[in-house]
Amino acid sequence: MLRLFLLIAFLHLSAGRTFAEDRQLAELFMKNGIQGTMVIRSLKSDRSFIFNDMRARRRVSPASTFKIFNTLIALQEHAVTPENNLLKWDGTHYDYPEWNSDQTLESAFRVSCLWYYQELARKVGAEKYRRYLHEAGYGRLSGPFETDSFWLDGSLLISPVEQVKFLKKVYLLKFPFSSSVYDKLAEIMVSEKGQGYTVRAKTGWAARVKPQIGWYVGYVETADDVWFFATNIDIRSDADLPFRKKLVFEALKKKGIIR
């Protein structure tokens, strides 16, 4: 089965695709029985590793990975501030216990608290979102859309390749946000720290589409480079959710980016 899959990948390359399908990444997905895609790209050399190039260019709902851009927008528009970002829980009980309490920007980002970011979205407003998304070239937004759910319901779509391009621009401070806004995002995005590296990233789960899609996007800073990554996978059951991060970390180790 693996040989057949790799032969198909080679034929895609031979047909003139932009990137070679990476054998090590293909083996990781096959070994774990996961359908998906992954893009990893270096800041310094622009060297890229990619699995399933066709899917990597296909736009899907960003789900909670949009919280990266949403955080920048909300801070820049003063929906909250880096210093004052506590929002009170209104007592509504949610299926996720972590949401049933007061939230700060940091805690809401970490637990993907929907109600917190919906409140920020209503403060920002639809017209400003249209402008920010257009100017950043962040995927494609269809209208009309609901201001507090467009990143979940399919109104906003983005591909893994576009996610990586966006993250690179965020890292290089290419968008017109203040330094305090960028600093706060970098602070709350820290996901993992290890020997010689720091990962800043966000998970996502597009549960309103079929098949459901799980995301993990971000970047890893090492002593000599920065590597941006975006992966999405089909979610068949809750048991697949850990593979969003697991596959990325296995890939980063395979490529010698982290130990």
C-alpha positions as a Markdown table, in Angstrom:
| # | Residue | x | y | z |
|---|---|---|---|---|
| 1 | Met | 0.0 | 0.0 | 0.0 |
| 2 | Leu | 2.8 | 2.4 | 0.9 |
| 3 | Arg | 4.6 | 1.7 | -2.4 |
| 4 | Leu | 1.4 | 2.4 | -4.3 |
| 5 | Phe | 0.8 | 5.6 | -2.5 |
| 6 | Leu | 4.4 | 6.8 | -3.2 |
| 7 | Leu | 4.0 | 5.9 | -6.8 |
| 8 | Ile | 0.9 | 8.1 | -7.0 |
| 9 | Ala | 2.8 | 10.9 | -5.4 |
| 10 | Phe | 5.7 | 10.5 | -7.9 |
| 11 | Leu | 3.2 | 10.7 | -10.8 |
| 12 | His | 1.8 | 13.9 | -9.4 |
| 13 | Leu | 5.3 | 15.3 | -9.4 |
| 14 | Ser | 5.9 | 14.1 | -12.9 |
| 15 | Ala | 2.8 | 15.8 | -14.1 |
| 16 | Gly | 4.4 | 19.1 | -13.2 |
| 17 | Arg | 3.4 | 19.9 | -9.6 |
| 18 | Thr | 5.4 | 22.6 | -7.9 |
| 19 | Phe | 6.7 | 20.6 | -5.0 |
| 20 | Ala | 7.9 | 17.0 | -4.7 |
| 21 | Glu | 5.8 | 14.9 | -2.4 |
| 22 | Asp | 8.0 | 14.2 | 0.6 |
| 23 | Arg | 8.5 | 10.5 | 1.3 |
| 24 | Gln | 9.1 | 10.8 | 5.0 |
| 25 | Leu | 5.9 | 12.8 | 5.5 |
| 26 | Ala | 4.0 | 10.4 | 3.4 |
| 27 | Glu | 5.2 | 7.5 | 5.5 |
| 28 | Leu | 4.1 | 9.3 | 8.7 |
| 29 | Phe | 0.5 | 9.7 | 7.4 |
| 30 | Met | 0.4 | 6.2 | 6.1 |
| 31 | Lys | 1.8 | 4.7 | 9.3 |
| 32 | Asn | -0.8 | 6.4 | 11.4 |
| 33 | Gly | -3.7 | 5.7 | 9.0 |
| 34 | Ile | -4.5 | 9.5 | 8.6 |
| 35 | Gln | -5.8 | 11.3 | 5.6 |
| 36 | Gly | -4.4 | 14.9 | 5.4 |
| 37 | Thr | -1.7 | 17.2 | 4.3 |
| 38 | Met | 1.3 | 19.0 | 5.7 |
| 39 | Val | 3.5 | 21.9 | 4.6 |
| 40 | Ile | 6.7 | 22.9 | 6.4 |
| 41 | Arg | 8.8 | 25.8 | 5.1 |
| 42 | Ser | 12.1 | 27.5 | 6.2 |
| 43 | Leu | 12.3 | 31.2 | 6.7 |
| 44 | Lys | 16.0 | 31.5 | 5.8 |
| 45 | Ser | 16.2 | 29.2 | 2.8 |
| 46 | Asp | 12.6 | 28.9 | 1.8 |
| 47 | Arg | 13.2 | 25.2 | 1.6 |
| 48 | Ser | 9.9 | 23.3 | 1.8 |
| 49 | Phe | 8.6 | 19.9 | 2.6 |
| 50 | Ile | 5.1 | 19.0 | 1.6 |
| 51 | Phe | 2.8 | 16.0 | 1.7 |
| 52 | Asn | -0.3 | 15.9 | -0.5 |
| 53 | Asp | 0.3 | 19.0 | -2.5 |
| 54 | Met | -3.2 | 19.0 | -4.1 |
| 55 | Arg | -4.9 | 19.1 | -0.7 |
| 56 | Ala | -2.3 | 21.6 | 0.6 |
| 57 | Arg | -3.8 | 24.1 | -1.9 |
| 58 | Arg | -7.4 | 23.3 | -1.2 |
| 59 | Arg | -9.3 | 25.9 | 0.9 |
| 60 | Val | -11.3 | 24.8 | 3.9 |
| 61 | Ser | -12.7 | 26.5 | 7.0 |
| 62 | Pro | -9.8 | 27.7 | 9.3 |
| 63 | Ala | -11.9 | 27.1 | 12.4 |
| 64 | Ser | -10.0 | 28.1 | 15.5 |
| 65 | Thr | -6.7 | 28.7 | 13.7 |
| 66 | Phe | -8.3 | 32.0 | 12.7 |
| 67 | Lys | -7.8 | 33.0 | 16.4 |
| 68 | Ile | -4.2 | 33.9 | 15.3 |
| 69 | Phe | -5.4 | 36.6 | 13.0 |
| 70 | Asn | -8.4 | 37.4 | 15.0 |
| 71 | Thr | -6.2 | 38.2 | 18.0 |
| 72 | Leu | -4.2 | 40.7 | 16.0 |
| 73 | Ile | -7.4 | 42.4 | 14.7 |
| 74 | Ala | -9.1 | 42.5 | 18.1 |
| 75 | Leu | -6.1 | 44.0 | 19.8 |
| 76 | Gln | -5.5 | 46.6 | 17.0 |
| 77 | Glu | -9.1 | 47.6 | 17.1 |
| 78 | His | -9.1 | 47.9 | 20.9 |
| 79 | Ala | -11.8 | 45.3 | 21.4 |
| 80 | Val | -9.5 | 44.3 | 24.2 |
| 81 | Thr | -6.0 | 45.5 | 25.1 |
| 82 | Pro | -2.8 | 43.6 | 26.0 |
| 83 | Glu | -3.1 | 44.7 | 29.6 |
| 84 | Asn | -6.9 | 44.7 | 30.0 |
| 85 | Asn | -8.5 | 41.6 | 28.4 |
| 86 | Leu | -10.5 | 39.9 | 31.1 |
| 87 | Leu | -14.1 | 39.1 | 30.0 |
| 88 | Lys | -16.7 | 37.8 | 32.5 |
| 89 | Trp | -18.5 | 34.5 | 31.9 |
| 90 | Asp | -22.3 | 35.1 | 31.7 |
| 91 | Gly | -23.2 | 31.8 | 33.3 |
| 92 | Thr | -24.1 | 29.9 | 30.1 |
| 93 | His | -23.0 | 26.3 | 30.4 |
| 94 | Tyr | -21.0 | 24.9 | 27.5 |
| 95 | Asp | -20.0 | 21.4 | 26.6 |
| 96 | Tyr | -16.4 | 22.3 | 27.2 |
| 97 | Pro | -15.8 | 22.9 | 30.9 |
| 98 | Glu | -12.8 | 25.1 | 30.3 |
| 99 | Trp | -15.2 | 27.7 | 28.7 |
| 100 | Asn | -17.4 | 27.9 | 31.8 |
| 101 | Ser | -15.4 | 30.6 | 33.6 |
| 102 | Asp | -14.1 | 34.1 | 33.2 |
| 103 | Gln | -11.5 | 34.3 | 30.4 |
| 104 | Thr | -8.4 | 36.3 | 29.5 |
| 105 | Leu | -7.1 | 36.6 | 26.0 |
| 106 | Glu | -4.4 | 34.1 | 26.9 |
| 107 | Ser | -6.8 | 31.5 | 28.4 |
| 108 | Ala | -9.3 | 31.9 | 25.6 |
| 109 | Phe | -6.7 | 31.3 | 23.0 |
| 110 | Arg | -5.3 | 28.3 | 24.8 |
| 111 | Val | -8.7 | 26.6 | 25.3 |
| 112 | Ser | -10.3 | 27.9 | 22.0 |
| 113 | Cys | -13.1 | 29.6 | 24.0 |
| 114 | Leu | -15.7 | 30.4 | 21.4 |
| 115 | Trp | -17.9 | 32.8 | 23.4 |
| 116 | Tyr | -14.9 | 35.0 | 24.2 |
| 117 | Tyr | -13.8 | 35.5 | 20.5 |
| 118 | Gln | -17.4 | 35.9 | 19.5 |
| 119 | Glu | -17.7 | 38.9 | 21.8 |
| 120 | Leu | -14.6 | 40.4 | 20.4 |
| 121 | Ala | -15.9 | 39.8 | 16.8 |
| 122 | Arg | -19.1 | 41.7 | 17.5 |
| 123 | Lys | -17.0 | 44.6 | 18.8 |
| 124 | Val | -14.8 | 44.6 | 15.6 |
| 125 | Gly | -17.7 | 44.4 | 13.1 |
| 126 | Ala | -18.1 | 43.0 | 9.7 |
| 127 | Glu | -16.7 | 45.9 | 7.6 |
| 128 | Lys | -13.4 | 45.9 | 9.5 |
| 129 | Tyr | -13.1 | 42.1 | 9.0 |
| 130 | Arg | -13.7 | 42.5 | 5.3 |
| 131 | Arg | -10.9 | 45.1 | 5.1 |
| 132 | Tyr | -8.4 | 43.2 | 7.2 |
| 133 | Leu | -8.9 | 39.9 | 5.3 |
| 134 | His | -8.7 | 41.6 | 1.9 |
| 135 | Glu | -5.6 | 43.5 | 2.7 |
| 136 | Ala | -3.8 | 40.5 | 4.3 |
| 137 | Gly | -4.9 | 38.2 | 1.4 |
| 138 | Tyr | -6.1 | 35.7 | 4.0 |
| 139 | Gly | -7.9 | 33.0 | 2.1 |
| 140 | Arg | -11.4 | 33.8 | 0.7 |
| 141 | Leu | -14.4 | 35.3 | 2.4 |
| 142 | Ser | -17.9 | 34.9 | 0.9 |
| 143 | Gly | -20.8 | 37.1 | 1.8 |
| 144 | Pro | -23.1 | 37.7 | 3.3 |
| 145 | Phe | -21.6 | 36.3 | 6.5 |
| 146 | Glu | -22.3 | 36.2 | 10.3 |
| 147 | Thr | -19.8 | 38.4 | 12.1 |
| 148 | Asp | -19.4 | 36.0 | 15.1 |
| 149 | Ser | -19.2 | 32.7 | 13.2 |
| 150 | Phe | -17.7 | 33.2 | 9.7 |
| 151 | Trp | -14.5 | 31.4 | 10.5 |
| 152 | Leu | -16.5 | 28.3 | 11.5 |
| 153 | Asp | -19.4 | 28.0 | 9.1 |
| 154 | Gly | -17.6 | 27.9 | 5.7 |
| 155 | Ser | -17.9 | 31.6 | 4.9 |
| 156 | Leu | -14.1 | 32.0 | 5.3 |
| 157 | Leu | -11.8 | 29.4 | 3.6 |
| 158 | Ile | -8.1 | 29.1 | 3.5 |
| 159 | Ser | -5.5 | 26.5 | 2.4 |
| 160 | Pro | -2.5 | 25.2 | 4.3 |
| 161 | Val | -0.2 | 26.8 | 1.7 |
| 162 | Glu | -1.9 | 30.2 | 2.4 |
| 163 | Gln | -1.7 | 29.6 | 6.2 |
| 164 | Val | 2.1 | 29.2 | 5.9 |
| 165 | Lys | 2.4 | 32.4 | 3.8 |
| 166 | Phe | 0.3 | 34.3 | 6.3 |
| 167 | Leu | 2.3 | 33.0 | 9.3 |
| 168 | Lys | 5.5 | 34.1 | 7.6 |
| 169 | Lys | 4.2 | 37.6 | 7.2 |
| 170 | Val | 3.0 | 37.7 | 10.8 |
| 171 | Tyr | 6.5 | 36.6 | 12.0 |
| 172 | Leu | 8.1 | 39.3 | 9.8 |
| 173 | Leu | 5.7 | 42.0 | 11.1 |
| 174 | Lys | 4.5 | 42.7 | 7.6 |
| 175 | Phe | 1.0 | 43.8 | 8.6 |
| 176 | Pro | 0.2 | 47.3 | 10.0 |
| 177 | Phe | -0.3 | 46.3 | 13.6 |
| 178 | Ser | 1.4 | 47.9 | 16.6 |
| 179 | Ser | 4.4 | 46.3 | 18.2 |
| 180 | Ser | 2.5 | 45.7 | 21.4 |
| 181 | Val | -0.1 | 43.8 | 19.4 |
| 182 | Tyr | 2.5 | 41.5 | 17.8 |
| 183 | Asp | 4.2 | 41.0 | 21.2 |
| 184 | Lys | 1.0 | 39.9 | 22.9 |
| 185 | Leu | 0.2 | 37.4 | 20.1 |
| 186 | Ala | 3.7 | 36.0 | 20.3 |
| 187 | Glu | 3.3 | 35.6 | 24.1 |
| 188 | Ile | -0.1 | 33.8 | 24.0 |
| 189 | Met | 0.9 | 31.6 | 21.0 |
| 190 | Val | 3.6 | 29.7 | 22.8 |
| 191 | Ser | 2.6 | 26.0 | 22.6 |
| 192 | Glu | 5.7 | 24.0 | 23.4 |
| 193 | Lys | 9.3 | 24.6 | 24.5 |
| 194 | Gly | 12.0 | 22.1 | 24.2 |
| 195 | Gln | 15.8 | 21.8 | 24.0 |
| 196 | Gly | 16.8 | 24.6 | 21.6 |
| 197 | Tyr | 13.3 | 25.4 | 20.2 |
| 198 | Thr | 10.0 | 27.2 | 20.9 |
| 199 | Val | 6.8 | 26.3 | 19.1 |
| 200 | Arg | 4.1 | 29.0 | 18.7 |
| 201 | Ala | 0.9 | 27.4 | 17.2 |
| 202 | Lys | -2.8 | 27.0 | 17.3 |
| 203 | Thr | -5.1 | 24.0 | 16.8 |
| 204 | Gly | -8.4 | 24.1 | 15.0 |
| 205 | Trp | -11.4 | 21.7 | 14.5 |
| 206 | Ala | -13.8 | 22.4 | 11.7 |
| 207 | Ala | -16.7 | 20.3 | 13.1 |
| 208 | Arg | -19.4 | 21.8 | 10.9 |
| 209 | Val | -18.1 | 20.4 | 7.6 |
| 210 | Lys | -18.0 | 16.9 | 6.2 |
| 211 | Pro | -15.6 | 15.3 | 6.6 |
| 212 | Gln | -14.6 | 17.2 | 9.7 |
| 213 | Ile | -11.1 | 18.8 | 9.5 |
| 214 | Gly | -8.5 | 19.2 | 12.2 |
| 215 | Trp | -5.8 | 21.8 | 11.9 |
| 216 | Tyr | -2.4 | 22.6 | 13.5 |
| 217 | Val | -0.6 | 25.6 | 12.3 |
| 218 | Gly | 2.3 | 27.7 | 13.6 |
| 219 | Tyr | 6.0 | 28.0 | 13.6 |
| 220 | Val | 9.0 | 26.7 | 15.4 |
| 221 | Glu | 12.0 | 28.9 | 16.3 |
| 222 | Thr | 15.3 | 27.1 | 16.5 |
| 223 | Ala | 18.8 | 28.5 | 17.1 |
| 224 | Asp | 19.5 | 29.0 | 13.4 |
| 225 | Asp | 16.1 | 29.2 | 11.6 |
| 226 | Val | 12.4 | 29.5 | 11.8 |
| 227 | Trp | 10.1 | 26.8 | 10.3 |
| 228 | Phe | 6.5 | 27.5 | 9.5 |
| 229 | Phe | 4.0 | 24.7 | 9.3 |
| 230 | Ala | 0.4 | 24.0 | 8.5 |
| 231 | Thr | -1.3 | 20.6 | 8.6 |
| 232 | Asn | -4.9 | 19.5 | 8.3 |
| 233 | Ile | -6.4 | 16.1 | 8.6 |
| 234 | Asp | -9.7 | 14.3 | 8.4 |
| 235 | Ile | -11.3 | 13.9 | 11.8 |
| 236 | Arg | -13.4 | 10.7 | 11.8 |
| 237 | Ser | -13.8 | 10.6 | 15.6 |
| 238 | Asp | -12.4 | 12.3 | 18.7 |
| 239 | Ala | -9.6 | 9.7 | 18.7 |
| 240 | Asp | -8.1 | 11.4 | 15.6 |
| 241 | Leu | -7.7 | 14.9 | 17.3 |
| 242 | Pro | -4.3 | 14.2 | 18.9 |
| 243 | Phe | -2.8 | 13.5 | 15.4 |
| 244 | Arg | -3.1 | 17.2 | 14.5 |
| 245 | Lys | 0.0 | 17.9 | 16.7 |
| 246 | Lys | 1.5 | 14.4 | 16.8 |
| 247 | Leu | 2.1 | 14.3 | 13.1 |
| 248 | Val | 3.7 | 17.7 | 13.1 |
| 249 | Phe | 6.1 | 16.9 | 15.9 |
| 250 | Glu | 7.0 | 13.6 | 14.4 |
| 251 | Ala | 7.7 | 15.4 | 11.1 |
| 252 | Leu | 9.8 | 18.1 | 12.7 |
| 253 | Lys | 11.9 | 15.4 | 14.3 |
| 254 | Lys | 12.3 | 13.4 | 11.1 |
| 255 | Lys | 13.6 | 16.5 | 9.4 |
| 256 | Gly | 16.1 | 17.2 | 12.1 |
| 257 | Ile | 14.4 | 20.6 | 12.9 |
| 258 | Ile | 13.9 | 19.6 | 16.6 |
| 259 | Arg | 15.1 | 16.8 | 18.7 |
